Amino acid sequence: MTLVQDNLLLEAIKQALSPDNNPKRNFTQSVEMIVTFKGVDMKKGDLKLREVVVLPKAPAKEMKVLVVPTLQQMESAKKAEPNVILSKDELQKLQGQKRQVKKLASQNDWFLIAPESMALAGRILGPALGPRNKFPTPLPNSPDIRDYILRFKRSVAVKTKDQPHVQVFVGTENMQPEDLLDNAKAILNVIEGKLKSPSNLGAIYFKTTMGKVAKVKV
């Protein structure tokens, strides 16, 4: 990220993790980065982000992946140990099971679907994914999809909706600040590539799940 110096990002990350901003909780908190934008009209589509970023430093808390592979891909999918594996028939049986579908939509981060099941997934999972700003992602046609699934277990979605900001998971509070910095920079590099002008960057913040916001001194 050329718009913000590493030391300023690192300073804000450390501030977000400090005891003053982040009192001890009885669970491991996520660390999130919030990036705001200015001078963009979201209704006119001045900035539309829907990017997948592989985190260079694997988070202790892996992303939860739901997979609907082909029959030929099933064994390799199991080796990747995703959160949920469904066959095409099992996906079909979710038709009309609104409560179960909403549960799957809320409990998983990624939905990797074989192309042959994509239309079915759109019909059954789509109504629950849309409001959560989640979307199905097609699996490759390769019979071995283990590495593909593992990549998504350490990937985050950088996406805008109606408001000029994004909020993205960069790791957990038990990670080293320098590792959180590497993950934040990977996300910011993607965002920077989508901005029409450096002046469109508003502000950058870091916070833990229950902690106070720490602003980057841009």
C-alpha positions in Angstrom: 0.0 0.0 0.0 1.7 3.2 -1.2 -0.9 5.6 0.2 -0.2 4.9 3.9 3.2 4.2 5.6 3.6 0.8 7.2 4.7 2.3 10.5 1.4 4.3 10.8 -0.7 1.2 10.1 1.3 -0.8 12.6 0.9 1.9 15.2 -2.9 1.8 14.9 -2.9 -2.0 15.0 -0.9 -2.0 18.3 -3.2 0.7 19.7 -6.3 -1.4 18.8 -4.7 -4.3 20.7 -3.6 -2.3 23.7 -5.3 -3.0 27.1 -6.8 0.5 27.1 -8.6 -0.1 23.8 -9.1 -3.9 24.1 -10.0 -5.2 27.6 -9.5 -8.9 28.1 -12.4 -11.0 27.1 -13.2 -14.7 27.6 -12.9 -15.5 23.9 -10.4 -14.8 21.2 -11.5 -11.7 19.4 -11.3 -11.0 15.7 -9.3 -7.9 14.4 -11.0 -6.0 11.7 -10.0 -3.1 9.5 -12.5 -0.5 8.4 -11.7 1.7 5.4 -13.9 4.6 4.5 -14.1 6.4 1.2 -14.8 10.0 0.2 -15.8 11.7 -3.1 -17.5 8.6 -4.4 -21.2 8.2 -5.3 -22.1 4.6 -4.4 -25.4 4.8 -6.2 -23.7 5.7 -9.5 -21.2 2.9 -9.1 -18.2 5.1 -8.6 -16.6 2.4 -6.4 -17.7 -1.3 -6.6 -15.6 -3.8 -4.7 -16.2 -7.5 -4.8 -12.7 -8.9 -4.4 -11.2 -12.1 -2.9 -8.0 -11.5 -1.0 -5.8 -14.4 0.2 -4.3 -13.4 3.6 -0.5 -13.9 3.4 -0.4 -14.8 7.2 -2.9 -17.5 7.9 -5.3 -16.5 10.7 -5.7 -18.7 13.7 -9.4 -18.5 13.1 -9.9 -20.0 9.6 -12.8 -18.9 7.4 -15.7 -21.3 7.3 -16.3 -22.8 3.9 -19.3 -24.7 2.5 -18.6 -26.8 -0.5 -20.9 -28.5 -3.1 -18.5 -30.5 -5.2 -19.1 -32.9 -8.0 -19.1 -36.6 -7.3 -15.5 -36.8 -8.7 -14.4 -34.0 -6.4 -15.9 -35.3 -3.2 -12.9 -37.2 -1.8 -10.4 -34.3 -2.4 -12.9 -31.9 -0.9 -13.1 -34.0 2.3 -9.3 -33.8 2.6 -9.5 -30.0 2.9 -11.9 -30.4 5.8 -14.3 -27.6 5.0 -16.9 -26.6 7.5 -19.8 -28.1 5.4 -19.8 -30.5 2.5 -23.0 -31.1 0.6 -23.7 -33.3 -2.4 -25.9 -32.0 -5.2 -28.7 -34.2 -3.9 -28.3 -32.9 -0.3 -28.4 -29.4 -1.6 -31.6 -30.2 -3.5 -33.2 -31.5 -0.3 -32.7 -28.0 1.3 -35.4 -26.7 -1.0 -38.0 -25.0 1.2 -36.0 -25.5 4.4 -35.7 -21.8 5.1 -34.5 -22.0 8.6 -31.7 -24.5 7.8 -30.6 -22.4 4.8 -30.4 -19.2 6.8 -28.4 -21.1 9.4 -25.9 -22.3 6.7 -25.8 -18.7 5.3 -24.9 -17.2 8.6 -22.5 -19.8 9.8 -20.3 -19.9 6.7 -18.1 -17.3 5.0 -17.6 -18.9 1.6 -19.8 -21.0 -0.6 -17.8 -23.0 -3.2 -20.1 -24.6 -5.7 -19.5 -26.9 -8.7 -20.7 -25.3 -11.9 -23.2 -28.1 -12.5 -24.9 -27.1 -9.1 -24.5 -23.3 -9.4 -28.1 -22.7 -10.7 -29.5 -24.9 -8.0 -27.4 -23.1 -5.3 -28.6 -19.7 -6.6 -32.2 -20.8 -6.3 -31.9 -22.4 -2.8 -29.1 -20.5 -1.1 -29.4 -17.2 -2.9 -32.3 -15.7 -1.0 -30.4 -16.2 2.3 -27.0 -15.1 0.9 -28.1 -11.9 -0.8 -29.1 -10.0 2.3 -25.8 -11.0 4.0 -23.8 -9.7 1.0 -22.4 -13.2 0.4 -22.3 -15.0 -2.9 -21.6 -18.4 -4.3 -18.2 -18.9 -6.0 -17.7 -21.5 -8.7 -15.3 -24.4 -8.1 -12.8 -25.2 -10.9 -13.4 -28.3 -13.0 -10.3 -30.1 -11.7 -10.9 -33.3 -9.9 -8.6 -32.3 -7.1 -9.9 -29.2 -5.3 -8.2 -29.5 -2.0 -5.8 -26.6 -2.5 -8.5 -24.4 -3.8 -10.6 -25.0 -0.7 -7.6 -24.4 1.6 -7.0 -21.1 -0.1 -10.5 -19.9 0.7 -10.0 -21.0 4.3 -7.5 -18.1 4.5 -9.3 -15.7 2.2 -11.5 -12.7 3.0 -14.1 -10.8 0.9 -13.6 -7.1 0.3 -16.9 -5.8 -0.8 -19.0 -2.7 -0.8 -22.7 -2.4 -0.8 -24.6 0.8 -0.3 -22.3 2.7 2.0 -18.8 4.2 1.2 -16.8 1.9 3.4 -15.6 -1.7 3.8 -15.0 -3.7 7.0 -12.7 -6.7 6.6 -11.3 -9.4 8.9 -7.5 -9.2 9.1 -6.9 -11.8 11.8 -7.2 -12.4 15.5 -5.9 -10.6 18.6 -3.5 -13.4 19.4 -1.6 -12.9 16.2 1.6 -10.8 16.0 0.9 -7.1 15.1 3.4 -7.5 12.2 1.4 -10.4 10.8 -1.8 -8.4 11.1 0.0 -5.6 9.2 0.9 -8.0 6.3 -2.7 -9.0 6.0 -4.0 -5.5 6.2 -1.5 -4.4 3.4 -2.6 -7.2 1.1 -6.2 -6.0 1.5 -5.3 -2.3 1.1 -3.3 -3.1 -2.1 -6.4 -4.5 -3.7 -8.5 -1.5 -2.6 -5.9 0.9 -3.9 -6.0 -0.7 -7.3 -9.8 0.0 -7.5 -9.7 3.7 -6.4 -10.0 6.2 -9.2 -7.9 8.7 -7.2 -5.8 8.5 -4.0 -8.0 11.3 -2.7 -10.9 8.8 -2.6 -9.3 7.2 0.5 -11.1 8.6 3.5 -9.8 7.0 6.7 -8.5 3.6 8.0 -9.4 2.2 11.4 -8.6 -1.0 13.3 -10.6 -2.6 16.1 -11.2 -5.9 17.9 -14.6 -7.5 18.1 -15.5 -5.8 21.4 -12.7 -3.1 21.5 -12.5 0.6 20.7 -11.6 1.9 17.3 -8.0 3.0 16.6 -7.6 5.4 13.7 -4.6 5.4 11.4 -2.9 8.8 11.3 -3.0 9.2 7.6 
